[in-house]
Amino acid sequence: MALENTEIREHIIESVCSFTAHGLGVGTSGNLSARTERGFIVTPTGVPYSELAPDLLVEMSLAGEVIGSKLKPSSEWRFHCDIYKEREEAGAIVHVHSPFATALACKRKDIPAFHYMVAIAGGDSIRCADYATFGTAELSEYVVDAIKDRKACLMANHGQIAFDKNVHSAFKMAQEVEELSKQYFYTLQLGEAVILDTAEMDTVLGKFSTYGKQDGQ
């Protein structure tokens, strides 16, 4: 029988295998998922990215049940599941331990509106979720709360998580968060950042509704 969602599975593997090359992590840190009609597909726990094949990815229902796989899902499957349940617009989710985002997360810092591009994540800040042990329902609750009205958040003493409509755009969102984290980190070396006010960020958020889109898109 043909493997379901083969193209999505291939996109997931291609993306996680490029984490290191794009500065989003090393080894098998992080995980990635994509929504399906039955729930979502997520990377398995403990399998090196270089050894992944489409049939090794794990499909799960939104009830948290594994569908037709002998492998265990990522230990972080729970917040993937809960974000899909809470956010209908989420088509794919990327979680990484990228260095600059993780550095800020280990200081438990939000990323404020030091740069207008913070709006790319959907608000006037990128919040840092409270800390809880990885893989727990408590951590998932904190992440869902921090990512409310946003497409990304940091995770205290852990890393970052980002989502968007598909694997490609979610991966780009994670890259944007890491770049903003890097810029904010360097800004803090010079002292306190100058923060754009709420009115300006509201203007930017309005402009972002058509940002990067050609006519007809």
C-alpha positions in Angstrom: 0.0 0.0 0.0 1.3 3.5 -0.9 2.6 5.6 2.0 0.2 8.4 2.8 1.4 12.0 2.7 4.7 11.1 1.1 5.5 14.6 -0.2 4.9 16.1 3.2 7.1 13.5 4.8 9.9 14.3 2.3 9.6 18.0 3.0 9.9 17.3 6.8 13.1 15.2 6.3 14.6 17.8 3.9 14.0 20.5 6.5 15.3 18.8 9.6 18.4 17.6 7.7 19.2 21.2 7.0 18.9 22.5 10.6 22.6 22.5 11.1 23.5 24.1 7.8 21.0 27.0 8.6 22.3 27.5 12.1 19.2 26.2 13.8 20.8 23.4 15.8 23.2 20.4 15.9 22.7 16.7 16.1 19.1 15.6 16.6 18.1 18.5 18.8 14.7 19.9 17.8 11.7 18.4 15.9 9.3 19.2 13.1 5.7 18.3 12.3 3.1 18.9 9.6 -0.7 18.7 9.8 -2.6 16.0 8.0 -6.2 15.1 7.5 -6.0 12.6 10.4 -3.8 14.7 12.7 -0.1 15.4 12.1 3.2 13.8 11.1 6.1 14.4 13.4 9.8 13.3 13.6 10.5 10.2 15.7 12.5 10.3 18.9 16.1 9.1 18.9 16.6 8.6 15.1 19.5 10.6 13.6 18.1 13.0 10.9 20.6 11.5 8.3 18.9 8.1 8.8 15.3 9.3 8.4 13.1 7.9 5.7 9.5 8.8 4.9 8.1 5.7 6.5 10.0 6.4 9.8 8.1 9.6 10.5 5.2 9.1 13.0 1.6 10.1 12.3 -0.5 10.9 15.2 -4.1 11.9 15.8 -5.1 15.1 17.6 -6.1 12.8 20.5 -2.4 12.0 20.9 -2.6 8.5 19.5 0.1 7.0 17.2 -1.4 6.0 13.8 0.2 3.0 12.1 3.8 3.4 13.3 6.1 1.1 15.3 8.3 4.1 16.3 7.8 6.5 19.1 7.1 10.2 18.2 9.3 13.0 19.3 9.3 13.5 23.1 7.8 16.9 22.4 4.8 15.7 20.4 2.5 17.1 23.0 3.0 20.8 22.2 2.8 20.0 18.5 -0.6 18.3 19.1 -1.9 21.1 21.3 -0.9 23.9 18.9 -2.7 22.2 16.1 -5.8 21.9 18.2 -5.7 25.5 19.3 -4.5 27.1 16.0 -6.4 26.1 12.9 -4.0 28.2 10.7 -1.0 26.1 11.8 0.0 23.8 9.0 3.5 22.9 10.2 5.5 23.5 13.4 9.3 23.8 13.9 11.0 23.5 17.3 14.8 24.1 17.4 17.5 24.9 19.9 19.0 27.6 17.7 21.9 29.4 19.6 20.8 33.0 19.9 17.1 32.2 20.5 18.2 29.7 23.2 20.6 32.2 24.8 17.8 34.7 25.2 15.5 31.9 26.4 18.0 30.9 29.0 17.8 34.5 30.3 14.0 34.1 30.1 13.8 37.3 28.0 11.0 38.2 25.6 12.0 39.8 22.4 10.4 43.3 22.4 9.8 45.6 19.4 13.4 46.6 19.1 13.0 46.1 15.3 9.9 46.3 13.2 10.5 42.8 11.8 9.4 41.4 15.2 6.0 41.8 13.7 6.7 38.9 11.3 5.7 36.6 14.2 2.3 38.3 14.5 2.6 40.8 17.4 4.7 43.5 19.0 6.9 41.0 20.8 8.0 37.4 20.8 7.2 36.1 24.2 9.3 33.6 26.2 7.2 30.7 27.6 7.6 29.7 31.2 9.9 26.8 32.0 8.7 23.2 32.5 10.3 19.8 31.9 10.5 18.9 28.3 7.7 16.6 26.9 5.3 17.5 29.7 1.7 18.7 29.5 2.8 21.6 31.7 5.3 22.8 29.1 2.7 22.4 26.3 0.3 24.6 28.3 3.0 27.3 28.7 3.9 27.2 25.0 0.3 27.5 23.8 -0.2 30.5 26.1 3.0 32.2 25.0 2.3 31.7 21.3 -1.3 33.0 21.6 -1.9 35.6 18.8 1.7 34.9 17.6 3.4 32.4 15.2 6.5 31.9 17.4 7.8 32.1 20.9 10.9 31.3 22.9 10.9 28.6 25.5 12.6 29.3 28.8 15.9 27.4 29.2 15.1 25.4 26.1 14.9 27.0 22.6 12.2 28.3 20.2 9.1 27.2 18.4 7.6 28.6 15.3 4.7 27.7 13.0 3.2 28.7 9.7 1.0 27.4 6.9 3.4 24.7 5.6 6.8 23.2 6.3 8.7 25.6 4.1 7.2 28.8 5.6 7.4 27.4 9.2 11.1 26.7 8.6 11.5 30.3 7.4 9.7 31.6 10.5 12.1 29.7 12.7 15.0 31.3 10.7 13.5 34.8 11.2 13.2 34.2 15.0 16.8 33.1 15.2 17.9 36.2 13.2 15.9 38.5 15.3 17.3 36.8 18.4 20.8 37.4 17.1 20.2 41.1 16.4 18.6 41.6 19.8 21.5 39.8 21.5 24.0 42.1 19.8 21.9 45.2 20.6 21.9 44.3 24.3 25.7 44.3 24.2 25.5 48.1 23.5 23.0 48.8 26.3 19.2 48.9 26.4 17.4 48.7 23.1 15.2 51.6 21.8 11.7 50.0 21.6 9.2 51.0 18.9 5.9 52.1 20.4 2.5 50.4 20.2 1.2 52.8 17.6 4.1 52.2 15.2 3.9 48.4 15.7 0.2 48.5 15.0 1.0 50.3 11.7 3.7 47.7 10.9 1.3 44.8 11.7 -1.2 46.3 9.3 1.4 46.6 6.5 2.4 43.0 7.2 -1.0 41.7 6.0 0.3 42.3 2.5 4.1 42.0 3.2 5.9 39.9 0.6 2.8 39.2 -1.5 2.4 40.0 -5.2 -1.0 40.9 -6.6 -3.4 38.0 -6.7 -1.7 36.1 -3.8 
